[in-house]
Amino acid sequence: MRHQHRDPLSGSGAIPSTRPEPGPIAVLPTVPAAFVDAVAAGGGEVAELDARTRGLVWLSEKRADELAELLEAHPAIGWVQLPWAGVDAFADLFASLPGGRGPVFTSAKGAYSEPVAEHAVALAQAVLRELAPKARHARWAEARTGTSLYGRHVVLVGAGGIAREILRLLEPYRVTVTVVRRTAQPLEGANETVAVDALHDVLPRAEVLILAAAATSASRHLIGARELALLPEGAALVNIARGALVDTAALGEALAQGRLVGAGLDVTEPEPLPADHPLWGEPRCLITSHSADTPEMTAPLLAQRITENVRGFLGDGRFVGLVDPEAGY
């Protein structure tokens, strides 16, 4: 099967050039009733994994090696649904596919946009209003500090489903938004859209920097010491994408030096962040331990995505959340 390269900062997709052969679908490594029902709602037949299996709903991100072995043992599987929007945990599996061949992979990208975008805006407000240091004081402060989100200039890195939902949620705040993506193709709702090679040009205007892009080799440490130094004094940084987008050591130094008003991190590198890591003691760093999309929030959204893709698998091949294994997102 051919794969079309797509933009890790946009979340765009493409219909595969060849369709997998429809057939029974396995749900592994566990079989929650809600996801079995989701397959049935799409018209699929859930069955135990065997030689007849043609589709697979894989519900674990931490057992990528097991999935690789399973696909090698069952080469007839033509479609795999992965559980999360990010697929970096499966990078080794994608790299092992011979000549880019293998099953069609779909992910949950875009499915969790609403809760994650909501969390991003909440973190931005919390950082600007200095809620983390105020809570740590545990006493009444003499000075009243904090900044409103209204009217700020926001630089939003990414143009996928989460970024688009962030744009929608920011509308009432009368912010100016510059979107950074792989190309300068305009994004609806943004005041300005620039290509990623113009990142350094727009960072000096970023009162709030929100990261909502995919983690790839190209986006690793997209925000490092140089980028943090370009931000205006008192800027806020929010990362709800992947921890690898930020150089953790450089961020810690920028916070310790007081160059930023603060950082709101739902994701970190490494993850989980060790209990003795300096960021836990940084008063202007608010860490929410990858809880932007909790299982309670995501389960019904993933079920809906499964149903949509079962219909594509059994019908016209119009999958949602297609993954490009060669590009890694």
C-alpha positions in Angstrom: 0.0 0.0 0.0 1.2 3.5 -0.8 1.3 6.2 2.0 1.0 9.9 1.5 3.1 12.1 3.7 1.1 14.5 5.8 1.8 17.4 8.0 2.6 16.6 11.6 1.5 20.1 12.5 -1.9 19.8 10.8 -3.3 16.3 11.5 -4.6 16.0 7.9 -5.3 12.6 6.4 -5.7 10.7 3.1 -7.7 7.7 1.9 -5.4 4.7 1.4 -4.8 3.7 -2.2 -5.8 0.1 -1.5 -8.6 -1.2 0.7 -8.2 -4.0 3.3 -10.3 -7.0 2.8 -13.3 -6.9 5.1 -13.7 -9.7 7.6 -14.0 -10.5 11.4 -12.6 -8.0 13.8 -10.7 -8.8 17.0 -10.6 -6.4 20.0 -7.4 -6.8 22.1 -5.6 -7.0 24.5 -8.8 -6.6 26.6 -12.4 -6.7 25.4 -14.4 -4.0 27.1 -18.1 -4.3 26.3 -18.4 -0.7 25.2 -15.8 -1.2 22.4 -17.4 -4.6 21.4 -20.7 -2.7 21.1 -18.9 0.0 19.1 -17.8 -2.6 16.5 -21.3 -4.0 16.3 -22.7 -0.5 15.9 -20.6 -0.2 12.8 -21.9 -3.4 11.4 -18.8 -5.5 12.3 -18.5 -9.0 13.7 -16.3 -9.4 16.8 -14.5 -12.7 17.0 -11.5 -14.2 18.7 -8.2 -13.7 16.9 -7.5 -16.4 14.3 -6.7 -16.9 10.7 -10.0 -15.3 9.6 -9.3 -12.0 11.4 -9.1 -9.1 9.0 -9.5 -6.1 11.4 -8.0 -5.4 14.8 -8.9 -2.8 17.5 -5.8 -2.5 19.6 -6.4 -0.9 23.0 -3.0 -0.6 24.5 -0.2 1.9 23.9 2.3 0.2 26.2 2.4 -3.2 24.4 3.6 -2.1 21.0 6.0 -5.0 20.8 3.2 -7.5 21.4 1.2 -5.8 18.6 4.2 -6.2 16.2 4.4 -9.9 17.0 0.7 -10.3 16.5 0.7 -8.6 13.1 3.7 -10.7 12.0 1.8 -13.9 13.0 -1.4 -12.7 11.3 -0.4 -11.1 8.0 -4.1 -11.2 6.8 -5.0 -8.3 9.1 -5.7 -5.4 6.9 -6.8 -2.7 9.3 -5.7 -1.7 12.8 -7.4 0.9 15.0 -4.9 2.4 17.6 -6.2 3.9 20.9 -4.7 7.4 21.1 -4.2 10.4 18.9 -0.4 10.2 19.2 1.2 7.1 17.8 4.9 7.7 18.7 4.8 4.6 20.9 4.4 2.5 17.7 7.4 4.1 15.9 9.5 0.9 16.0 6.5 -1.1 14.6 6.0 1.3 11.7 9.8 1.2 11.0 9.7 -2.6 10.7 7.0 -2.6 8.0 8.7 -3.9 4.8 8.8 -1.2 2.1 6.0 0.7 3.7 3.6 -2.2 3.3 1.3 -3.4 6.0 -2.2 -2.9 7.3 -4.1 0.4 7.2 -3.6 2.1 10.6 -6.0 4.5 12.1 -5.7 6.4 15.4 -7.9 8.5 17.6 -6.4 11.8 16.3 -9.1 14.5 16.3 -11.5 12.3 18.5 -10.3 13.8 21.8 -10.1 17.4 20.5 -12.7 18.9 22.8 -11.4 17.7 26.2 -7.7 18.4 25.3 -8.5 21.8 23.9 -10.5 22.7 27.0 -7.5 21.7 29.1 -5.2 23.8 27.0 -7.3 26.9 27.5 -7.6 26.2 31.2 -3.8 25.9 31.6 -3.3 29.1 29.7 -5.6 30.9 32.1 -4.1 29.3 35.1 -0.6 30.2 34.1 -1.5 33.8 33.2 -3.3 34.3 36.5 -0.4 32.7 38.4 -2.6 30.1 40.1 0.3 27.7 40.7 2.5 30.0 42.8 -0.5 31.4 44.6 -1.7 27.9 45.6 1.8 27.0 46.8 2.0 30.1 49.0 -0.8 28.7 51.1 -1.2 32.1 52.7 -2.8 35.4 51.8 -0.5 37.3 49.4 0.0 41.1 49.9 0.3 41.8 46.2 -2.4 41.1 43.6 -0.9 39.6 40.5 -2.0 37.9 37.3 -2.9 38.6 33.7 -6.1 38.1 31.8 -6.3 35.9 28.7 -8.5 38.5 27.0 -6.7 40.4 24.2 -3.5 38.4 24.3 -1.4 37.3 21.3 -1.4 33.5 21.1 1.0 31.5 19.0 -0.5 28.1 18.4 1.8 25.4 17.1 -0.2 22.8 15.2 -3.2 22.8 12.9 -5.0 19.5 13.6 -8.2 18.8 15.4 -7.1 19.9 18.8 -5.6 23.1 17.4 -8.8 23.9 15.6 -10.9 23.3 18.7 -8.5 25.6 20.7 -9.1 28.3 18.1 -12.9 27.9 18.5 -12.7 28.1 22.3 -10.4 31.2 22.2 -12.9 33.2 20.1 -14.7 34.8 23.1 -11.4 36.1 24.5 -10.8 38.4 21.5 -7.2 37.1 21.2 -5.0 37.4 18.2 -3.8 34.0 17.0 -0.9 33.1 14.9 -0.9 29.4 13.8 2.4 27.7 13.0 2.2 24.7 10.8 4.3 22.9 8.1 3.0 25.2 5.4 1.6 28.7 5.4 -1.8 27.5 4.1 -4.4 29.6 6.0 -6.3 28.0 8.9 -9.8 29.2 9.5 -10.1 31.1 12.7 -6.5 32.2 12.8 -5.5 35.8 12.3 -2.2 34.6 10.7 -0.8 31.3 9.6 2.9 30.8 9.0 5.1 27.9 8.1 7.2 26.3 10.8 10.4 27.8 9.3 9.0 31.2 10.4 8.6 30.1 14.1 11.5 32.3 15.2 9.8 35.3 13.6 6.6 35.0 15.5 7.8 33.9 18.9 8.8 37.4 20.0 5.0 38.3 19.8 3.8 35.2 21.7 2.3 36.3 25.0 0.9 32.8 25.2 2.6 29.8 23.3 0.4 26.7 23.0 1.9 23.5 21.6 -0.6 21.1 19.9 1.5 19.4 17.3 2.4 15.7 16.7 5.7 14.3 18.1 8.0 13.3 15.3 11.7 13.3 14.8 11.3 16.7 13.1 9.4 18.3 16.0 11.6 16.9 18.8 12.7 19.9 21.0 11.0 22.3 18.6 11.0 24.6 21.7 14.5 24.8 23.1 16.8 27.4 24.8 16.9 29.5 21.7 13.1 29.5 21.2 12.4 30.2 24.9 14.8 33.2 24.7 12.9 34.6 21.8 9.6 34.7 23.8 8.8 38.1 25.4 9.4 38.4 29.1 6.4 37.2 31.0 5.1 34.9 28.3 3.2 31.7 29.2 3.9 28.3 27.7 1.3 25.5 27.5 2.1 22.0 26.2 -0.8 19.5 25.7 0.8 17.7 22.8 3.9 15.6 23.7 6.7 16.2 26.1 9.3 15.7 23.4 8.3 19.0 21.7 10.1 20.9 24.6 13.6 20.7 25.8 12.8 20.1 29.5 16.2 21.3 30.8 16.0 24.5 28.8 12.4 25.1 30.1 13.5 24.6 33.7 16.3 27.1 33.3 13.9 29.7 31.7 11.5 29.3 34.6 14.2 29.5 37.2 15.5 32.7 35.7 12.0 34.2 35.8 11.9 34.9 32.1 8.4 33.3 31.8 5.3 34.0 33.8 5.0 30.2 34.0 4.4 26.9 32.2 1.4 24.6 32.1 2.4 21.1 31.2 0.1 18.2 30.7 2.9 16.2 29.1 6.6 16.1 29.9 9.9 14.5 28.8 10.5 12.1 30.4 7.0 10.9 31.2 6.1 10.2 33.9 8.3 12.9 35.4 10.4 11.5 38.2 9.3 12.5 41.7 12.7 14.2 42.3 12.7 16.2 39.1 13.3 20.0 39.6 10.2 21.0 37.7 8.0 19.7 40.6 9.6 22.3 42.8 9.4 25.1 40.3 6.6 27.4 41.7 5.7 28.7 38.3 5.2 25.3 36.7 1.8 23.6 36.7 2.0 19.9 35.8 -1.3 18.0 35.3 0.2 14.5 34.7 -1.3 13.8 31.2 -4.9 14.2 32.4 -6.2 16.4 29.6 -8.1 13.4 28.3 -9.0 10.9 31.1 -10.4 7.5 30.4 -13.8 8.7 31.4 -13.7 11.4 28.8 -12.1 9.4 26.0 -13.9 6.0 26.2 -17.1 7.2 24.5 -15.1 9.3 22.0 -12.9 6.3 21.1 -16.0 4.1 20.8 -17.5 6.6 18.3 -14.2 6.5 16.3 -14.2 2.7 16.3 -17.8 2.7 14.9 -16.9 5.2 12.2 -13.8 3.2 11.1 -15.6 -0.2 11.2 -18.1 1.3 8.7 -15.1 2.4 6.6 -13.5 -1.0 6.9 -16.7 -2.8 5.8 -17.9 -0.1 3.4 -16.2 2.4 1.2 -12.8 2.6 2.9 -13.2 6.1 4.1 -11.3 5.9 7.4 -11.0 8.6 10.0 -7.7 9.4 11.6 -5.5 7.7 9.1 -1.9 7.2 10.2 1.1 7.4 7.8 3.5 4.8 9.1 6.4 6.2 7.0 5.9 9.7 8.4 5.1 8.4 11.9 1.9 10.3 12.6 
